Amino acid sequence: MNANTTPPRLDRDPSFRRFWAAHAAAQLGEQISLLALPLAAAVTLAATPLEMGWLSAAQSAPYLLIALFAGVWVDRNRRRPIMVASDLSRAAVLAAIPLAASFDLLSIAGLTVIGFAVAIAAVLFDVAAQSYLPTIARRDQLGPANARLELTRSVALVAGPGAAGLLMQVLAPAQAIVATAIAYLVSAVLLGAIRAPEPRPAAGVETSMGRAIADGIAFVAAHRVLRALTLTALVWNLSWFVLMAAFVLVATRLLGFTPAMLGLAFAAQGAGMLIGAALAQPIAARTGLGRSLVIGPAISALACPLFALAPPGPWGAACFAGGLFLFGLGPTIWAVNQMTLRQAVTPNALLGRVNATIRFASWGARPLGALLGGWIGESVGLHAALWLAAAGFALQILPVLLSPIPRLGVGADLDQAAKAPLRA
């Protein structure tokens, strides 16, 4: 490249634009499938509550079972082919649902296996995508790139369930799943059209699987920034699922909310996510990247007491809507900026394992939080579960505050952070 040649702007870079569009298609497909599969089980197969529980577990279990192994695989191979293979696998597996339905062979067991297979591919895609972005974006572009990706994810979270419901209304549930398979095919085609070269994986990941996983965990545990990000994410997810275990029961049984009131409250969370994705970069630019990573958890800590203090009636619904709006806003600001920092301070050869380790730790806390919230709500009371969640959201700020993160800025400071010995 000529010394005077300026790299293309992010929004004009064809490689990033194709990756962004592929990411949007995959996210939309994922959000539709997360609702479409349970709807197909309930409407087409008249699944029992226990069968629905098994299907839900199958759609989430791979994040615990294979995330760490996926990180090693991503570090040992080029990331883009893994994403393409994941998309094609999801499309092929989901296409089996209408095919089986047309021959009257669809069953709950088959649907559960399909949900599990789709989730395995989703784990691989997520870890690979998080690790691939630094290949096509410079360090100074990571913040804007992550903001765009998080914005499309937020749109998919808002639009996906509605799209799934509309498709199920117009088509037979099993046939509607074809749309999800098409979304994954579109993602695969767009990823395949990226022309930016991806370097070969660095040497040094040829050790045993167990040793490679241990190296990734040890790197995160020893790194003061990554350790703080992981602990905050872990405690946030634990607290969120404690909250969710009691949330709907408090709203409907204690406060008398109608389904419409609850639906409007959750719509406020979607609005918060969209605004958070749009504001994440401006906030980081104005306050510094490190301080923006305090703002996100602080907003969560302010949001949770609104649920515990909500009275019955319209004011209570307003409290719930306000709390969910803040839970859309703060965590989205956090998600964009922590990913930027994580990608900046992690060597490329370890990026897959670092992303997988953090995902494993944070998502692994979810079932524990759900069980803890359910037990506290049953044995002590539903409001006790809400206040326990509020205490957790207050504590999740501490790992960030006690780390070097609040002192990190942007630009040159981020480059310095990537090189600094931020190890305990």
C-alpha positions as CSV (number, residue, x, y, z in Angstrom):
1,M,0.0,0.0,0.0
2,N,1.2,3.5,-0.8
3,A,2.3,5.5,2.2
4,N,-0.2,8.2,1.3
5,T,-3.1,5.8,0.9
6,T,-5.8,6.2,3.5
7,P,-7.7,3.1,4.6
8,P,-11.4,3.2,3.7
9,R,-13.8,4.6,6.2
10,L,-15.6,1.9,8.1
11,D,-19.0,2.5,6.5
12,R,-17.3,2.5,3.0
13,D,-15.2,-0.7,3.6
14,P,-16.9,-3.4,1.6
15,S,-15.5,-6.2,3.9
16,F,-17.0,-4.6,7.0
17,R,-20.3,-3.8,5.2
18,R,-20.7,-7.4,4.2
19,F,-19.8,-8.6,7.6
20,W,-22.3,-6.2,9.2
21,A,-25.1,-7.3,6.9
22,A,-24.3,-10.9,7.5
23,H,-24.3,-10.4,11.2
24,A,-27.7,-8.6,10.9
25,A,-29.2,-11.5,8.9
26,A,-27.8,-14.1,11.4
27,Q,-29.0,-12.2,14.4
28,L,-32.5,-11.9,12.9
29,G,-32.5,-15.6,12.1
30,E,-31.4,-16.5,15.6
31,Q,-34.1,-14.3,17.3
32,I,-36.8,-15.7,15.1
33,S,-35.7,-19.3,15.7
34,L,-35.6,-18.8,19.5
35,L,-39.4,-18.1,19.5
36,A,-40.3,-20.2,16.4
37,L,-39.2,-23.5,17.7
38,P,-41.1,-23.2,21.0
39,L,-44.2,-22.0,19.1
40,A,-43.9,-25.0,16.8
41,A,-43.7,-27.3,19.8
42,A,-46.7,-25.7,21.5
43,V,-49.0,-25.2,18.5
44,T,-48.1,-28.1,16.2
45,L,-47.1,-30.8,18.7
46,A,-49.1,-29.7,21.8
47,A,-46.0,-30.0,24.0
48,T,-46.3,-30.4,27.7
49,P,-44.6,-27.9,30.2
50,L,-41.9,-30.5,30.8
51,E,-41.3,-30.9,27.1
52,M,-41.1,-27.2,26.7
53,G,-38.5,-27.1,29.5
54,W,-36.4,-29.6,27.7
55,L,-36.6,-27.7,24.5
56,S,-35.6,-24.4,26.3
57,A,-32.7,-26.2,28.0
58,A,-31.5,-27.6,24.6
59,Q,-31.4,-24.1,23.1
60,S,-29.2,-22.8,25.9
61,A,-27.1,-25.8,27.1
62,P,-24.4,-25.5,24.4
63,Y,-23.2,-22.2,25.7
64,L,-22.2,-24.1,28.9
65,L,-21.1,-27.4,27.3
66,I,-19.0,-26.3,24.3
67,A,-18.1,-22.6,24.6
68,L,-14.6,-23.3,26.0
69,F,-13.9,-25.9,23.3
70,A,-15.3,-23.5,20.6
71,G,-12.8,-20.9,21.7
72,V,-9.9,-23.2,21.1
73,W,-11.2,-24.3,17.7
74,V,-11.7,-20.6,16.7
75,D,-8.1,-19.8,17.7
76,R,-6.8,-22.8,15.7
77,N,-8.6,-22.0,12.5
78,R,-9.6,-19.1,10.3
79,R,-12.7,-17.5,11.7
80,R,-14.7,-16.6,8.6
81,P,-15.0,-20.2,7.3
82,I,-16.3,-21.2,10.8
83,M,-19.0,-18.6,10.6
84,V,-20.0,-19.7,7.1
85,A,-20.1,-23.3,8.1
86,S,-22.2,-22.4,11.2
87,D,-24.7,-20.5,9.0
88,L,-25.0,-23.3,6.5
89,S,-25.4,-25.9,9.3
90,R,-28.2,-23.9,10.9
91,A,-30.0,-23.5,7.6
92,A,-29.7,-27.2,6.8
93,V,-30.9,-28.4,10.2
94,L,-33.8,-26.0,10.4
95,A,-34.9,-27.0,6.8
96,A,-35.4,-30.5,8.3
97,I,-38.4,-29.2,10.3
98,P,-40.8,-28.5,7.4
99,L,-39.6,-31.5,5.6
100,A,-40.3,-33.7,8.6
101,A,-43.7,-32.0,9.2
102,S,-44.7,-32.7,5.5
103,F,-44.2,-36.4,6.2
104,D,-45.9,-36.2,9.6
105,L,-42.6,-37.2,11.2
106,L,-42.0,-34.1,13.4
107,S,-41.7,-34.9,17.1
108,I,-40.8,-33.1,20.3
109,A,-37.6,-35.2,20.6
110,G,-36.6,-34.3,17.0
111,L,-37.4,-30.6,17.6
112,T,-35.2,-30.7,20.8
113,V,-32.3,-32.3,18.9
114,I,-32.7,-29.6,16.2
115,G,-32.7,-26.9,18.8
116,F,-29.6,-28.3,20.4
117,A,-27.8,-28.5,17.0
118,V,-28.8,-24.9,16.1
119,A,-27.5,-23.7,19.4
120,I,-24.1,-25.4,18.9
121,A,-23.7,-23.6,15.6
122,A,-24.8,-20.4,17.3
123,V,-22.0,-20.7,19.9
124,L,-19.4,-21.2,17.2
125,F,-20.7,-18.3,15.1
126,D,-20.8,-15.9,18.1
127,V,-17.2,-16.7,19.3
128,A,-15.8,-16.6,15.8
129,A,-17.6,-13.3,14.9
130,Q,-16.3,-11.6,18.1
131,S,-12.8,-12.8,17.2
132,Y,-13.0,-12.0,13.5
133,L,-13.9,-8.3,13.7
134,P,-10.3,-7.1,14.5
135,T,-9.2,-8.8,11.2
136,I,-11.3,-6.3,9.2
137,A,-11.3,-3.3,11.5
138,R,-8.4,-1.3,12.8
139,R,-8.1,-0.7,16.6
140,D,-9.4,2.8,16.3
141,Q,-12.4,1.4,14.3
142,L,-13.4,-1.2,16.9
143,G,-15.7,1.1,18.9
144,P,-17.8,2.3,15.9
145,A,-17.8,-1.3,14.5
146,N,-19.1,-2.8,17.7
147,A,-21.7,0.0,18.1
148,R,-23.1,-0.9,14.6
149,L,-23.1,-4.6,15.4
150,E,-24.9,-4.0,18.7
151,L,-27.4,-1.7,17.1
152,T,-28.3,-4.5,14.6
153,R,-28.5,-7.0,17.4
154,S,-30.8,-4.7,19.3
155,V,-33.1,-4.3,16.3
156,A,-33.1,-8.1,15.8
157,L,-34.1,-8.6,19.5
158,V,-37.0,-6.1,19.1
159,A,-38.1,-7.2,15.6
160,G,-37.3,-11.0,15.7
161,P,-40.1,-12.1,18.1
162,G,-42.7,-10.0,16.2
163,A,-41.5,-11.4,12.9
164,A,-41.7,-14.9,14.2
165,G,-45.3,-14.3,15.5
166,L,-46.4,-12.8,12.2
167,L,-44.9,-15.7,10.2
168,M,-46.6,-18.2,12.5
169,Q,-49.9,-16.3,12.0
170,V,-49.7,-16.4,8.2
171,L,-48.0,-19.8,7.7
172,A,-48.1,-23.2,9.5
173,P,-45.5,-23.1,12.3
174,A,-43.2,-25.7,10.8
175,Q,-43.3,-24.0,7.4
176,A,-42.6,-20.5,8.9
177,I,-39.2,-21.8,10.0
178,V,-38.1,-21.8,6.4
179,A,-37.7,-18.0,6.7
180,T,-35.1,-18.5,9.5
181,A,-33.2,-20.9,7.3
182,I,-33.2,-18.3,4.5
183,A,-31.8,-15.7,6.8
184,Y,-28.9,-18.0,7.7
185,L,-28.3,-18.7,4.0
186,V,-28.2,-14.9,3.3
187,S,-25.6,-14.5,6.1
188,A,-23.5,-17.3,4.7
189,V,-23.5,-15.8,1.2
190,L,-22.5,-12.3,2.5
191,L,-19.7,-13.8,4.5
192,G,-18.5,-15.8,1.6
193,A,-18.3,-12.5,-0.5
194,I,-15.8,-10.9,1.9
195,R,-12.5,-10.4,0.0
196,A,-10.3,-9.2,2.8
197,P,-7.6,-11.8,3.5
198,E,-7.6,-13.5,6.9
199,P,-4.2,-14.4,8.2
200,R,-3.4,-18.0,9.2
201,P,-3.8,-18.6,12.9
202,A,-0.7,-18.0,15.0
203,A,1.4,-20.9,16.0
204,G,1.2,-22.0,19.6
205,V,-2.3,-23.4,19.9
206,E,-1.2,-26.9,18.9
207,T,-1.2,-28.1,22.6
208,S,-3.8,-30.5,23.9
209,M,-7.4,-29.2,24.1
210,G,-7.3,-29.1,27.9
211,R,-4.1,-27.1,28.0
212,A,-5.4,-24.7,25.3
213,I,-8.6,-24.1,27.3
214,A,-6.5,-23.6,30.5
215,D,-4.3,-21.1,28.8
216,G,-7.3,-19.0,27.8
217,I,-8.8,-19.2,31.3
218,A,-5.4,-18.3,32.9
219,F,-5.0,-15.3,30.6
220,V,-8.4,-13.9,31.6
221,A,-7.8,-14.6,35.3
222,A,-4.4,-12.9,35.3
223,H,-5.4,-9.9,33.3
224,R,-6.7,-7.1,35.5
225,V,-9.0,-5.6,32.8
226,L,-10.3,-8.9,31.4
227,R,-10.8,-10.3,34.9
228,A,-12.9,-7.2,35.9
229,L,-15.0,-7.4,32.8
230,T,-15.7,-11.1,33.4
231,L,-16.6,-10.7,37.0
232,T,-19.0,-7.8,36.3
233,A,-20.6,-9.8,33.5
234,L,-20.9,-12.9,35.7
235,V,-22.6,-11.0,38.6
236,W,-24.8,-9.1,36.2
237,N,-26.1,-12.2,34.6
238,L,-26.6,-13.9,38.0
239,S,-28.6,-10.9,39.2
240,W,-30.6,-10.6,36.1
241,F,-31.8,-14.2,36.3
242,V,-32.6,-13.8,40.0
243,L,-34.7,-10.8,38.9
244,M,-36.4,-12.7,36.0
245,A,-37.4,-15.6,38.3
246,A,-39.7,-13.2,40.2
247,F,-40.4,-10.5,37.7
248,V,-43.5,-11.8,36.0
249,L,-45.0,-13.2,39.1
250,V,-44.6,-9.9,41.0
251,A,-46.1,-8.0,38.0
252,T,-49.1,-10.3,37.5
253,R,-49.9,-11.7,41.0
254,L,-48.9,-8.9,43.3
255,L,-49.4,-5.8,41.2
256,G,-52.2,-7.0,39.0
257,F,-50.6,-6.1,35.6
258,T,-52.4,-7.2,32.5
259,P,-50.5,-9.0,29.7
260,A,-50.8,-5.7,27.7
261,M,-49.2,-3.7,30.5
262,L,-46.4,-6.2,30.7
263,G,-45.9,-6.2,27.0
264,L,-45.6,-2.4,26.9
265,A,-43.1,-2.5,29.7
266,F,-40.9,-5.0,27.7
267,A,-41.2,-2.8,24.6
268,A,-39.5,0.0,26.7
269,Q,-36.5,-2.3,27.1
270,G,-36.2,-2.6,23.3
271,A,-36.3,1.2,23.0
272,G,-33.6,1.5,25.6
273,M,-31.4,-1.0,23.7
274,L,-31.7,1.0,20.5
275,I,-30.8,4.2,22.2
276,G,-28.0,2.6,24.1
277,A,-26.4,1.3,20.9
278,A,-26.7,4.7,19.4
279,L,-25.2,6.5,22.4
280,A,-22.4,4.0,23.4
281,Q,-19.8,5.6,21.1
282,P,-20.6,9.2,21.8
283,I,-20.5,8.5,25.6
284,A,-17.2,6.8,25.3
285,A,-15.8,9.6,23.2
286,R,-17.0,12.2,25.7
287,T,-16.2,10.5,29.0
288,G,-13.4,8.1,28.0
289,L,-13.8,4.4,27.3
290,G,-13.1,3.4,30.9
291,R,-15.7,5.7,32.5
292,S,-18.3,4.5,30.0
293,L,-17.8,1.0,31.4
294,V,-18.8,2.4,34.8
295,I,-21.9,4.1,33.5
296,G,-23.4,0.9,32.1
297,P,-23.3,-1.1,35.3
298,A,-24.4,2.0,37.3
299,I,-27.5,2.3,35.3
300,S,-28.4,-1.3,36.0
301,A,-27.9,-0.7,39.7
302,L,-30.3,2.3,39.5
303,A,-32.9,0.3,37.5
304,C,-33.6,-2.7,39.7
305,P,-35.0,-0.9,42.8
306,L,-37.8,0.5,40.6
307,F,-39.3,-3.0,40.4
308,A,-39.1,-3.6,44.1
309,L,-40.7,-0.2,44.9
310,A,-43.4,-0.3,42.2
311,P,-47.0,0.1,43.5
312,P,-50.0,-1.5,42.0
313,G,-51.7,0.2,39.1
314,P,-50.5,2.6,36.4
315,W,-47.7,4.0,38.5
316,G,-46.3,0.5,39.0
317,A,-46.5,-0.1,35.3
318,A,-44.6,3.1,34.7
319,C,-41.9,1.9,37.2
320,F,-41.6,-1.4,35.4
321,A,-41.4,0.3,32.0
322,G,-38.8,2.8,33.4
323,G,-36.7,0.0,34.9
324,L,-36.8,-2.1,31.7
325,F,-35.9,1.0,29.7
326,L,-32.8,1.5,31.8
327,F,-32.0,-2.3,31.6
328,G,-32.0,-1.8,27.8
329,L,-29.9,1.4,27.9
330,G,-27.1,0.6,30.4
331,P,-26.2,-3.0,29.5
332,T,-26.1,-2.0,25.8
333,I,-23.7,0.8,26.4
334,W,-21.6,-1.7,28.4
335,A,-21.9,-4.4,25.7
336,V,-20.5,-2.1,22.9
337,N,-17.6,-0.6,24.9
338,Q,-16.5,-3.7,26.8
339,M,-16.2,-5.6,23.6
340,T,-14.1,-2.9,22.1
341,L,-11.8,-2.9,25.1
342,R,-11.7,-6.7,25.2
343,Q,-10.7,-6.9,21.5
344,A,-8.0,-4.2,22.0
345,V,-6.2,-5.8,25.0
346,T,-6.3,-9.4,23.8
347,P,-3.7,-10.9,21.5
348,N,-5.3,-12.2,18.3
349,A,-4.0,-15.7,19.0
350,L,-6.0,-15.8,22.2
351,L,-9.1,-13.9,21.2
352,G,-11.3,-16.9,20.6
353,R,-10.5,-18.5,23.9
354,V,-10.9,-15.2,25.8
355,N,-14.3,-14.5,24.2
356,A,-15.3,-18.1,25.0
357,T,-14.1,-18.0,28.6
358,I,-16.0,-14.8,29.3
359,R,-19.2,-16.1,27.5
360,F,-18.9,-19.4,29.5
361,A,-18.6,-17.6,32.8
362,S,-21.3,-15.0,32.3
363,W,-23.8,-17.4,30.7
364,G,-23.0,-20.1,33.2
365,A,-24.3,-17.9,35.9
366,R,-27.7,-17.7,34.3
367,P,-29.2,-21.0,35.5
368,L,-27.7,-20.5,39.0
369,G,-29.4,-17.1,39.1
370,A,-32.8,-18.6,38.0
371,L,-32.6,-21.3,40.6
372,L,-31.5,-18.9,43.4
373,G,-34.3,-16.4,42.5
374,G,-36.9,-19.1,42.4
375,W,-35.8,-20.5,45.8
376,I,-35.7,-17.1,47.5
377,G,-39.0,-16.2,45.9
378,E,-40.6,-19.4,47.1
379,S,-39.0,-19.6,50.6
380,V,-38.8,-15.9,51.6
381,G,-41.0,-14.0,49.2
382,L,-41.0,-12.5,45.7
383,H,-40.0,-9.0,46.9
384,A,-37.0,-10.5,48.7
385,A,-35.9,-11.9,45.3
386,L,-36.2,-8.5,43.8
387,W,-34.1,-6.9,46.6
388,L,-31.5,-9.7,46.3
389,A,-31.2,-8.9,42.6
390,A,-30.8,-5.2,43.4
391,A,-28.0,-6.0,45.8
392,G,-26.3,-8.0,43.1
393,F,-26.6,-5.2,40.6
394,A,-25.0,-2.9,43.1
395,L,-22.1,-5.3,43.7
396,Q,-21.4,-5.9,39.9
397,I,-19.9,-2.4,39.7
398,L,-17.1,-3.1,42.1
399,P,-14.8,-5.3,39.9
400,V,-14.7,-2.4,37.3
401,L,-14.2,0.3,39.9
402,L,-11.3,-1.6,41.6
403,S,-9.6,-2.2,38.2
404,P,-7.6,0.0,35.9
405,I,-10.6,0.4,33.7
406,P,-11.9,3.8,34.9
407,R,-8.5,5.3,34.1
408,L,-8.6,4.1,30.5
409,G,-9.4,6.7,27.8
410,V,-9.7,6.4,24.0
411,G,-7.4,6.5,21.0
412,A,-3.8,6.5,22.1
413,D,-4.8,5.5,25.6
414,L,-6.4,2.4,24.2
415,D,-3.3,1.5,22.3
416,Q,-1.3,1.9,25.5
417,A,-3.8,-0.3,27.3
418,A,-3.2,-3.0,24.8
419,K,0.5,-3.0,25.5
420,A,0.5,-2.3,29.2
421,P,1.3,-5.1,31.7
422,L,-2.3,-5.1,33.1
423,R,-1.7,-8.4,35.0
424,A,-2.1,-9.0,38.7
